[in-house]
Every structure is written in structure tokens, then in C-alpha cells.
């Protein structure tokens, strides 16, 4: 499972059973509350083996204030998740997601509903691509 953590929304992506291709799945509204519970529900329902959380980094590789929130979020997931929770560099994923949606013909105003899911998909696909074949 891939997660793009945002202030207002959390994008969720899931891989196929072979762990080769990531697919957008869901957007969770942060202000609705209970988002950690919803994520853990998906983990159980989909038998997720690894949770990959986008870790915000500055372009020079350093960590900013958003990284601390991501670390706290990762710690809260680790407390309840039945599988490993790993941070993964998310630099430029939102930009790549916007570009991808634009190329797919989605207008900017229509992207809001999907942008976080596609960013999560990019995070997860990047992580999957970095794994040894058959390694997950």
C-alpha cells in the first residue's frame, strides 16, 4: 500500500497481487477524522504486506517541518499495523501526478479528487520498482 500524506487529504494506492503495479485506490479526508483507522481497515481487508508512506524532503535532500508530521504519522501506523511501515522519498510526486492527470485529459479543477491517489500510486510504484524481483 502506498500513502501520500497531506494536510487535507490522504491518497491511498494499492499494488496488484504480484507486487508489480501500483493502482490508485482511495482518497481519505483528514478533517473527517478516523483516517488511521480507515487505513488499518484497508490493510486488513486487502492483506497488505508493506505500507509505504511518502516522506517529504526538500529538494536538497534535507527534511523540513512536514517530515516531522510524516514521522509521527508513521509511528501511529506502526503501533497498529500488522506489517512493516516504511518511509519513501516523495519529492516531486505531486508534480508528476498533476502532469499524469493532465496528460490523461483531466482538467485542473477535476484533478483534486484524484491527485492524492495518483501521488500515492507514484510513491508506491517507485518503491516497488526498487525492490528485488520476488522480494516482497
N, C-alpha and C positions, 0 to 999 in steps of 0.2 A: 504494500500500500504506500502511496506517495501522498504527502501532505504539504500544501502551500499555506502557511500560516499568515493571516492578515489581521488587521485591526477590526475590520467589519465582517469579513467572510473568511472561511477556511475551505480551500479547494481540496477535494479528495480524488485520487486516481487509484486504479487497481490494475494489476497485471493479469495476463492470461494464466491458465493453469501451468504452463511450461515456464513461466517467469521470463518470457522473452519480449512481450509487447505490453506497454502501458496504455490504459484507456481512461479517459475522463469518466468520473462516476457521479459525483455529488458536490454541491456547494452547501456548506453549513453556515447559517447566520450566527455570528458571535453574540449579538445582542439578545438572541432568543435563549441564551443560556444552555446549560447541559451539553455543550459541544464535546467535552471529553467523554461523557457517557455515550453519546451518539457514535463517536469514533470507535470506542471499545466495542460497541454493539456490532458495528460493521466488521471489526477484526474477528469477532467470534463467528458471525454469520458467514463470512467469506473464508474462514480458516486461514487468515493472513499469517504468513511466516516471518515477515520483517516489515516494520514501519519505518519509512524513510521520510524524515522531516527536513524541509528546506531550511538551511541555516543562512541567515542574512550576513553578507560580508560586504565591506567596502571594496571598491574596485582595486585597491592596493593590497587586498587580502586581509586587512585588519577587521576586527569586529567592532560594531557600533552598538548603540543602545537597543536596537531591535534584536540583536543577537542574545542579549540577556533575557528578553521575553521568550525567545525561542528555547533557550536552555531551560527556563522554568517550565515551559510547556512540555518539553521532552521529559523532564523529571516527573511531571504529573502523569504522563502517559506510561512511563516506565513502572510507576507504582502499581498500575492496574493492568498492564498489557501482559498477555501470556507469551509474548515473543520479543525479540530484540527491537529496540528503538534506536535508530542511528541518525545523526545529523548528516546533511549533504549540502554542499555548496549550491546556493540558488541564484548566484549572480546572473543577471540578465534573463531570467526565466520569464518574468512578466513581459519584457520587451519581445522576447521570442514568441510568447503566447499571443500577444497582440498582433504580431506580424503573421503568425499562422492563421489566426481567425480572419484577418483582413484578406489574406490570400484565398481563404475559403469563401469569401464573399460576404462575410458578416460586417455590417456597418458598426461604427464605433459605439453607437448607442445600444446596439444589440449584443455587444461583447460582454457587458457587465455580468450577465448571468452565467457565462461560460469561462471567463478569463482565469478565474482561480482554479477551476478544474483542469484547464489546459496547462497552466503553470505547474500544477501538481503532477500532471502527466509528463511534462518535460523533466521535472526533478526525478521522478521515478524511472523514466526511460534512461536518463543519464546514469543513474545508479545501476540499473540492470545491465547496461552496456559495459560497465566497469567490472562486472562480476565474471569470474571464470565460468566457462560453459559447464553447465551441470552443477554449478557450485551453490545453488540455492535450493 
